């Protein structure tokens, strides 16, 4: 499936991981891509690679922790390219620690980024998406459905993302705008290498099982496809689907499995 029209996609968290891979997938399908994240130097590298391949990319740094940054990013997109057809609210991070040990600062940072930042990304994009019967993609996690020992704040934030997606699907009825909430299982990312203060530690090991980890390009393909098909809720990776199914029908079994599994360091 390719596009003849000049449709514009905006991806937050596009400097690495799933966001970066989604950018290349959208470009492969013929879309123009707006890349946002905090690290401009990494965004520039992604944009250069896209343009070297014959695609079009626009770099607009944005910090989802700041409402004015989100609003200004949308204004700049419209100023530069005049339209917005798809927004993928992908930017996010994990805060680590048991519920007993997490501070108010930890909770506020987690919810500000993964919930408020995501919701405001949609808020400021929506007036322009409505003009083109556009699409919204929200990046959640299978953690929205599961117990999350030592990443309870992250799981709570993704449960909120799931709720926001369901709410938007009703609020947007009749507008032509669709909302797809995507819940990946284990996908290669930097999430385990960023501490609770947002500092990146490249030497930090990832406690997630490497044999279950999906590469980002594989994840990007199925996520972009789900958005294009205007699916409402999309859970993916086979282990992710299995975990959610077990939690629904055999929660005791799932609690036992998770209690014996790897956990992030406190």
N, C-alpha and C positions, 0 to 999 in steps of 0.2 A: 504494500500500500504506500503510495507516494502522493505528495500534494503538489498541485499545479499552482495553487494560490500562495500568496505571501503570508501565511499564517505565522503568528509570533507566539513563542513559548517562553515563559519565565520560570526558571528553576532556582529556588533558594538552596543553599548548601551545595553549590555546584562545583566547588573547588576540589573535591575528592570523593571517593566512594561511589555510592549509588547515584548521587546527583551528577557527578562528572560523567559516569557511564550513560545515564539517561540523556545527557546533553548530546553525546555522540549518536545515540540511537535516534533522537528526534531529527538531528541533522541528516542522518542517513535516509530518513523518510522524506526529506525535502523541506523541513521547517526552518525558520529563522529562530535562533535561540538567544535569550537573554540570560546571562550567567551572574548569579549573585552569591556572595559569601563575604566574610570579613577579610580574608587573605587575598588581596588584589593581585599579588605576584603570582599566586597559583591560578587564579582566574585568567590572568593574561596568558599563561602557558596553555591552558585549555583552549582559549580563544584562538591562539596562534595555530594550534593543531587543527582546529576546526576549519579555519580559513585556508590553511595549507591543503586541506582535503577538498576545497571548493565550496565549503559551506559558509554561512553567515552567522556571526556571533557578536554580541554586544556585551561588554563587561560593565556592570553597575554594582560596585561594592555595597553591601547592605548588612546591617547588624540587626537581627530579629529581636534583640533585647531592647531596641529603641524604636518606639512608634514612629517618630519623625523620620528615621532612616528608612522604614518600610514605605511610608507615604511618599517620601521624596523619590524612592526607587521607581515607584509606579508612575509618578509624574514624568520622570526622565524617560521611561520606556515610551510613553505616549508622545513625548516631545520628539524623540529620536525616530521612532518607527510608526507612530500614529495609531497603533491598535494593540490589542492583547486578546489572544484566543484561548490560551491554556495557561494556568498557573499550577505549578507543582510545589506544594509546601513541603519541602524535604528537609530543610535545616532543622537540626536538633542535636541533642547530646544526652548522655547519661550521668546521673549523680549516684555515687556509690555509697553504701552504708546501710546498716540495719535500721529499722524504724526506731529502735531504741536510741541509736546514736546520731541520727540525722538532726541537724539544727534547723531553726527557722530560716536561716540564710540558705541552707542547702535546698529546702523545700521551695522557697521563693524563687531561687535561681532555676530549678528544674521546671517549675510550672510556668515561669515567665518565658522561658525559651520554647519548650515543647508544646505549650498550650496557648498562652496569650500571643506569643509571636506568630504561631501558626494561624490563629484566628484573625489577627490583624492583617496578615498577608492576604487572606481571603477577603477581608472587609474592603481593603483598598483596591483590590483587583476587580471586585464584583461589578461595579458600574460599567467597566469596559468589557468584561466578559458577557454581560447581558446584551450588549450591542451586537455581538456576533454569535449568540447562542453557544458560548464557549464551554470549556471543561475545567473542572477543578480536580487535582489529585492531592490527596492527603496521605502522607507517609506515616503509618502507625507501626504496629509490631504485634506479633502473636502474643507478646507479653501483656497486651490489653486484656487477654482472656485467661491468663495463667497466674499462679502464685509466683512471686518474684523475690526470693530471699536475697537480701543485701542489695537489691536494685528496686526496692519497693516504690521509691519516688518515680523512677523511670516508668515502671509498670502502671502506676496511677496516672501519669501524664499521657500514656498511650491509650489507656481506657478512656480518658477525656477526649482524645483525638477521635476515637471510635464514636463517642457520643456526639461530638460536633459534626462528624460526617453524617450520622443518621438524622440529626436536626436539619442540616442543610438540605438533605434530600427532600424534606417536606417543605422547608421555607422557599425552596427554589422551584417548586412545582409551578408550571405555567410560564416560566421564564425562558425555557430552552437551555438553561445551564445545567449541566450534570455534575455530580460530585462522586468521585471514586475514592473510597478509603482502602488503602493497601496495607496488608499486614504481613510483612516478611518474617520468616524464621531466621536462621543464622546466615548472614551475608557478610562477606569481607568488608570491613570498615575500620575507621580509626577510633571508634567509640570507646574501646577499652584502653586507649592510650591518652585520653584526655581526662585530667583529674577534676575534682569538684570545684576548682577555681577556674576551669577553662584552660589550663596550661597543658600543652601537648608534650608527651613523653614518648619519643620514638622507640626507646629501649624497652618500654613496658610490654610484657607478654599478654596475649589475649587468652583468657581462661576458657573461651568457648571451644567446643570440640571441632578440630580442624577437618575431620573426616565428614562432617555434616555441612561445612561452610560452602555456600554458593558463591561463585565469582560474580563480581558486580555487573559484568556485561550480560550475563545470563539473566540476572535479576532485572536489569534495565529493560530488556526485551519484553518480558512478561508484564512488567509494570506499565510500560508505554502502551502495549496492546490492550490492557485492561482499561486505561483511560480513554483510548480511542473508541473502544466498544461501549463506553459509558456504563461499565459495570458499577454497581453500587458498593459492593464489599468484596474484596479479593484477598484471600489468604493463600500464601504460596510458600513453597518448598514442601516436599513431601513430609519431612519431619515436623514442620510447622502445622500442617493440616492434621497430622496424627495427634500431636500434642493437644490441639484445640478440641478434637473429637474426644480424646480420653478425658480431658477436663470436664467436658459437658456430661458424659455418660458414666465415667468411672473416676470421679474426682479423688477418691482415696488412693487409687493406683497412681494417678498423676502426682499427688502430694509425695508419695513414697519415692517415685522416680526423681522428682526435682530435689528432694531432700538429700539424695545421694549423689547428685550431680555436681559439676564444677560451679564455684561461686566466685564472684569478683572479690579481690582483697578488700578488707575494711580499712 
